[in-house]
Amino acid sequence: MQYLVEMKLSSGSRSRSPQEGLVFIERYVLPTLELCNTLQNEKKIIAGGPVLGSVQLALIIQAGSEQELDNIVESLPIWPMMETTVTPLTSFNGREQAIKPRLERLKSLTQVVA
């Protein structure tokens, strides 16, 4: 299954001094980017990347279960400092199959009314 994972730096995690900024980049940002590259090579991250102009990631992650997704997201060094939103995605074909019965119901209702 695919998931849209959006991670944005929480307001309480902002660096206040140059030293904090240095630590943040060395301990969290660069290791996270390196791991994301690895996950992309492993086809776990199938699309997305850093969002321009902010400390934010938008990723499409391929995971076989919610537990696998949790493991991937929580493995990112920057994760504890981020506000994370996860949206499960369906396929276009899956949505089409889900809508067809509704379409048939609506057609039958309009034929009764006409």
C-alpha positions as CSV (number, residue, x, y, z in Angstrom):
1,M,0.0,0.0,0.0
2,Q,1.1,3.5,-0.6
3,Y,1.0,6.3,1.9
4,L,1.5,10.1,1.6
5,V,3.6,11.1,4.6
6,E,4.0,14.8,5.3
7,M,6.5,15.9,7.9
8,K,6.9,19.5,9.0
9,L,9.3,20.8,11.7
10,S,7.3,21.5,14.9
11,S,7.5,25.0,16.1
12,G,9.2,23.9,19.3
13,S,12.1,22.4,17.4
14,R,13.3,25.6,15.7
15,S,17.0,26.4,16.3
16,R,17.6,29.4,18.4
17,S,21.4,29.8,18.1
18,P,24.0,29.0,15.4
19,Q,25.3,26.1,17.6
20,E,21.8,24.6,17.8
21,G,21.5,25.0,14.0
22,L,24.8,23.2,13.5
23,V,23.8,20.3,15.7
24,F,20.4,20.1,14.1
25,I,21.9,19.9,10.6
26,E,24.6,17.4,11.5
27,R,22.6,15.1,13.7
28,Y,19.2,15.2,12.1
29,V,18.9,16.8,8.7
30,L,21.9,15.2,6.9
31,P,21.4,11.7,8.4
32,T,17.7,11.9,7.4
33,L,18.5,12.9,3.9
34,E,21.0,10.1,3.6
35,L,18.5,7.5,4.9
36,C,15.8,8.9,2.6
37,N,18.2,8.3,-0.4
38,T,18.7,4.7,0.8
39,L,15.0,4.1,1.2
40,Q,14.4,5.6,-2.3
41,N,17.0,3.2,-3.7
42,E,15.3,0.3,-1.9
43,K,11.9,1.5,-3.4
44,K,10.4,2.1,0.0
45,I,10.2,5.8,-0.8
46,I,8.7,5.9,-4.3
47,A,8.3,9.7,-4.8
48,G,8.6,13.0,-3.0
49,G,11.3,14.8,-1.2
50,P,12.2,17.9,0.8
51,V,9.7,20.8,0.3
52,L,11.3,24.0,-0.9
53,G,11.6,26.9,1.5
54,S,10.9,25.0,4.7
55,V,12.1,22.1,6.9
56,Q,9.5,19.7,5.6
57,L,9.3,16.4,3.8
58,A,6.5,15.1,1.5
59,L,7.0,11.4,0.7
60,I,5.1,8.6,-1.0
61,I,6.1,5.5,1.0
62,Q,5.4,1.9,-0.2
63,A,4.8,-0.3,2.8
64,G,3.2,-3.8,3.2
65,S,1.6,-2.9,6.5
66,E,1.0,0.0,8.9
67,Q,3.7,-1.4,11.2
68,E,6.2,-1.3,8.3
69,L,5.2,2.3,7.6
70,D,5.6,3.2,11.3
71,N,9.1,1.5,11.3
72,I,10.2,3.5,8.2
73,V,8.9,6.9,9.4
74,E,10.2,6.4,13.0
75,S,13.6,5.4,11.6
76,L,14.2,8.9,10.2
77,P,16.5,10.7,12.6
78,I,14.4,13.9,12.3
79,W,11.1,12.2,13.1
80,P,10.8,13.2,16.8
81,M,11.0,16.9,15.9
82,M,8.4,16.7,13.2
83,E,4.6,17.0,13.1
84,T,3.7,14.1,10.9
85,T,0.5,13.4,8.9
86,V,-0.1,10.1,7.1
87,T,-2.7,9.7,4.4
88,P,-3.3,6.1,3.1
89,L,-3.7,6.1,-0.7
90,T,-5.7,3.9,-2.9
91,S,-5.1,3.1,-6.6
92,F,-7.0,4.7,-9.4
93,N,-8.3,1.3,-10.4
94,G,-9.4,0.6,-6.8
95,R,-11.3,3.9,-6.7
96,E,-12.9,3.2,-10.0
97,Q,-14.1,-0.2,-8.7
98,A,-15.5,1.4,-5.6
99,I,-17.4,4.0,-7.5
100,K,-19.0,1.7,-10.1
101,P,-21.7,0.2,-7.8
102,R,-22.7,3.7,-6.7
103,L,-23.0,4.8,-10.4
104,E,-25.2,1.8,-11.0
105,R,-27.4,2.7,-8.0
106,L,-27.7,6.3,-9.2
107,K,-28.6,5.1,-12.7
108,S,-31.3,2.9,-11.4
109,L,-32.7,5.7,-9.2
110,T,-32.9,8.1,-12.2
111,Q,-34.7,5.5,-14.3
112,V,-37.3,5.0,-11.6
113,V,-37.9,8.8,-11.4
114,A,-38.0,9.3,-15.1
